[in-house]
Every structure is written in C-alpha cells, then in structure tokens.
C-alpha cells in the first residue's frame, strides 16, 4: 500500500492543475452540503423552542363578578389549542397606566375605567383560522365586552415558515444532488490510464489490483483533501459569522450558538470522502483496463 500511495502522489504531482481543480470541486460540493446541514441544525431547535403563538385578548364587562370572571378564565383555557390564560386585573392595569402618565399614587382619586382583561396565549402550530373561530365564539359569551384576536402577524409568520421550509428542502436537495454529481466526477478526473501504459504493465505481468491501486489512491486522496479543506472553510465561515449573529440575537434579547458537532463527525466526513474516491477510482480504472484489453 505504501508503494501505491507513493505512486498516487507522483500521479497527482505530475498533473497539479487537474488535482487542484478536483480538490477544489470536491471542497465546494462538500462545504455547501455541510453548510446547509449545519444551518438547518442550528435553526430548527430555535423554531421548535419557540412557545409564543397568537393571542386572544378578552375584555370583560366592568360589572362582572369575580366568580363569573373565574368561570370565563376556565372556559378560555378549555378552548381548542389549550391556550394558557392569564388575568390582567383592572386595578393593576390602572396603576400601571397612571405610573406611565406620571400620576403619583393617592394624588387624585379617580374612577377606574379599565376592564379586567383575560389573555389567552396559544402555542405555535395552532391554525390562524382556529384562533379566529375561537374569537367569534368568545364574543357570544356572557360578560364579554370585546375580543381582540392578534393573528395577523402569526399568519405572516406561518407563511414565512412554510416558504422557508420549501426553500430549505430545495437547497438541501440541490446540495445533495450537486455533491452526488461533483464528487465522483472530481475523483474520476484523477484517473487517466493510457492504453499503451496498461498494455506495458500487462506485458510485464502486473496484476489488475497492482495497476488499479495507485489510481484508486489518487482519487481517494483528492476527495479526502477536498473534505479537509471543506471542513476548514466551514469552521472559518461559522466563526466569522458568530459576532454578527451575537449582535442580532442580543437585539432580540436572546443568544445564538451553532450546534456542537461530535468529534467523530469531521473524521467521518473525511473517511467517507476517501472511501467514495477509492471506489470511484477503482471502478473507472477497471473500465480503462477493460477498454485497453478489448481487441482492436
């Protein structure tokens, strides 16, 4: 095997531009595929971890007794989608409004015109139409003055998420297809076995495996080095993007970190690229040998 590796290195060194082009082609295909996978792995948990969905604000009539208020809260919590319901008491709302207006407590005795408000918080995944149906139903309840359904932004978010899902699926499929086409082509480009050379090797008694092995090694080295370059480029790209992502997340009051990749994953990527290169080189060289052995 060491002789085959030396011969493979000599083959690659004799055609440096072809080797460089093949390695860069493999690196581009692999880095694109890995970028799509890493971005999907980083974004998907964020979306799954979101809790806030659309809200239903129910304004209760001011003369509603406490018992009826509690009954309304229970009925809201039993709606389809099982929203979490919280009460904003009219006294607290009035105190907060007064504080914002700069009115000190006890400065002036005024009637509180604000109603009690029940806020039903739905989770992500609920259909906007279901929230609108719930709002229409709640409006008919006794003790309810008004209902405000905040579903416009949620409808836009659902459409955006659906579009992003389609784009992500298309990008992933395109990256996978590109890798499936580019990697074997980059490996096969390293196999150039002239008919005359094959005939001479056959004449001196070289076995098929002896002839094939250096070319298979050359193809495997090309893809393995391309995968190593792709991993290095991906690491640089992710670290360069981290400050901008940190700033964006801080503006939203959150944090962002790329998913931690297992140690074995980069090794597995390089090994799989080398195996694919070896198999491609082996198959292509065998074809060249069959062609050279065929009668003219």
N, C-alpha and C positions, 0 to 999 in steps of 0.2 A: 504493500500500500504506500510506503514511503516513496518508492520509485515512481508510482503512479502520480503521487502528489507533486513530486519534482517535475515530472513531465507535464502535468497540468499547469504548473506555474510557468514553465517555459512556453507552453502554448499560449497562455494569456499574455505573457510578456512580449511574444512575437507579434501580437495584434492588439496593442494597447488601446487604440481608439474603439475597436469593437467591444473589448472588455469593459471599458469605461462607459460606453453607451448602454451596454446590457446592465451593468450595475446600477446606473442612474435610473434606467427604466424600471428595474425591479424596486429600487428605493421609492420612486414616485408612486408606484402602484401600492406598495405596502403602507407607506405613510398616509396615503389617502384613506385606505381601508381602516387603519388603526385610528385615524383622527375621527372618522365617523363613529366608530365603536366607542371611543373614549368620551366624545361629546354626548352621545346617547346615554352612556352610563353615568355621566355627570349631571345631566339634565333630568332624566327620568325620576330619580329619587326625589329631586326637588319638587317636581309636579305631584308625585304621589304623596309627598309630605304636606302639601297644602291642605288646610282644613276649611278655609273660609269660602263659602259659596254665596248665593244670593240671599238677601234679607227681606223679611216681611215685617214692616212696622205697623202695628195696630194701635190706633189712638182710641182710648177708652173714654166713654162718656164720663163727665166730671162727677156725676151723682151716683156712679156705680158703687155699690157696697163692696167691702173687702172680700166677702165670700164669693160674690159673682166674679170679682177680679181674679181670684184664685181659680175659679172654675174655667174662666176664659184661658188662663195660662195652661191649664191641664188639657183643654181641648186643642189648643195650638200645638202642644207637644205631641198630640196623637195624630197630627196630620200625616199624609203620605210623605215619606222622606225623613220622618222623625227629626224635625228640627230641634235644636237647642233653644230654649226660650228663656229670656231674661226680662226682668221688670225694671223699668226706669221710673221710680216714683215721682209724682208731680212735685213733691216738696224738694227733692234733690235737684230735679231739673230747674226749678225756680231759683234755688240757691246758687246753682252754677251760672245761670243766666244773669242773676244780679251781680255776681262776682265779676263776670266779664264786663258788665256795664259800669263797674266801678261803684256800685251802691253798697255801702257797708251794712253788715247785718244789724238789724234793730234801728237803723237810721230812720226808716219810714215804714209804717205798717201799710201794706198794700195787699189787695186780694190777689190770689194766685190764679191766673187764667189758664195755666197749662194743664193738660190732661195727663193721666198715667199712660205710659207707653209700654206695650209689650213688643219685644223684638224677637222674631223667630229667625234663627240663623240656620240655613240649610247647608249641607255639606256639598263638596264637589261631586259631580256625577248626576245630580238631580236635573231633570229636564226643565228648561225655562218655562215651557207650557204648563208643567205641573205646578210651578210656583204661581203662575197667573191663575190657574184654576183654583188653587188654594186661596188666593186673594179674593176672587169672586165669591167663594164660599163664605169666607170670614166676614165679608161686608154684610151678609144677611143675618149675622148673629146679633142677638140682643145685647145691648150695652156697647156696641162698637160704633164710634162716630165716623172714623175714616180708616182706610187701609192704604199704605204706600208699598208697592212692590218694586224693589230695586233689581230688575232683571236685565236692563239694557246692557250694562257693562258685562254681565255674565254671558249674555247671548253672543256678544262680540268676542269674549274670551273663548267660548266654546267653538266658535267658527275659526278663530285663530289657532286653537289647539288642534282642530281637525285638519286644517291646512298644513300645520307644522308636521303632523303625523304623516300626511301623504308625502310631503317634501322629504322628510326623514327616511321614509320607506324607499322612495325613489333614489335618494342619494346612496343609501346603503346597498340597494340592488345594483346601481351603476358602479359603485366602488368594487363590489364583489365581482361583477362581470369584467371590469377592467383588469382586476388582479388575475382573474382566471384566464384572460387572454394575454396579458403582458408578461406574466412570469414565465410561462412555458416558452413564449417567443424569445425572451431575453436569454433563457438557458439554451434554447436550440441554436441561437445565433453563435454560440461559442463552439459549436461542433462543425468543423469543416475538414472532412477526411477525403482527400483527393483519391480518385480511383487508382492512380499509379502507386501512391503510398500504401494503400490497402493491399494491392497486388504484391508489392515487395515484401510486406510483412507476412503475407500468406506463404510466399515462396521460402522464407527463412524459417517457417514452422511456427509462427506466432499464433497462439490460441485466440479465439474470439474475445474471451474475457480480458486477455492482455492488451488487445487492441482497444477495446471499448473503455477500459477502466480510466485512462488519463482524461478522455473527453468527458466522461461522466463526472470525474472530479472537478474538471474545469467549469462545467455547468453548475455543479453544487457550490463551488467557491464563489462564483458570480452572484448567485442568489443569496447565499449566506452573508456575503459582504454588503449586498444591497439591503438586506434586512437589518443588519447592524447600523448602516447609515440611516435607514428609516427610523429606527428607534432613537438614535441620537438627535435627528431633526425634530422628532415629535417631542422629546424632552425639552429641547431648546424653545420650541414654539409654545408649549404649555407654561414653562417658567416665564417666558416673555409676556404672555397674556395675563398672568396672575395679578400684577399690580392694577391693571385696568378693571379686571373682574372684581378685585377687592374694593376699588373705589365705587363701582356701580352697586355692589352689594351693600356697602356702608350707607350709600344714599337711600337705600330702601330699608335700612335698619336691620340688615342681615349679614351673613358671612357666606363665602363661597370657597370651596376647596375641591380640587379634582379628586376623583376616587383613587384610593391607594391600590396600585396594581400589585398582585402577588409576585414574589421574587422569581418564581418559575416561569412567569408569562413571557418576559423578553427572551429567556433561553429557549422556550418552546417555539417562539416565532422564528428564531434563527435556525433551530433544528428542523422545523417543518419546511422552511425555505430551502435548506440544504438537501433535504430528502426529495423535495419536488424537483430541484435542479438535477440531482443524481438520476432520478427516474427518467426525466426528460432527456438528459444527455445519453443515458443508456439506450433508450428507445430510438432516438434519432441516429446514434452511431450504428446500431444494428440495421437500421434501414439503409444507411450508406453502404454497409458491408454487403447486404443482400443485393443492392444495386450493382456493386462492383463485382460480385461473384456471378451475377447473371451473365449468360453468354451474349456476346455482342452480335 
